[in-house]
Amino acid sequence: MSRRDGLAWEIGRDLGRHKFQLLLLLSILASAMTVIVVTNMTRGLTSSQNELLDERDQFDIEWRHLLLEQNALAEHSRVSEIARERLQMQRPSPLKERIVNLP
């Protein structure tokens, strides 16, 4: 046996004698890698959540503006003015009014 083969054999025997410590070392490394992966995933998800919350806030602001615009466009005075000016509508006289009774 060469010196290099003897060294590999000794390392293998030494690892065989310390199986529990080797198992603990591998467990620690696996746990550390899991912590790193979970931390990275958590950061990514937190970033995505913040972006979605910002987008929700923007949609909420846009919704409020649309409600204000809708209320402004539906005001009675504005509708009356458009009916008079653009459509040349006017209120009928009491003699021209007709009451329709539905059966």
Contacts in CASP RR format, 6 or more apart in sequence:
PFRMAT RR
TARGET T0000
AUTHOR 0000-0000-0000
METHOD contacts of the structure
MODEL  1
MSRRDGLAWEIGRDLGRHKFQLLLLLSILASAMTVIVVTNMTRGLTSSQN
ELLDERDQFDIEWRHLLLEQNALAEHSRVSEIARERLQMQRPSPLKERIV
NLP
1 9 0 8 1.000
15 22 0 8 1.000
16 22 0 8 1.000
72 78 0 8 1.000
83 89 0 8 1.000
84 90 0 8 1.000
END
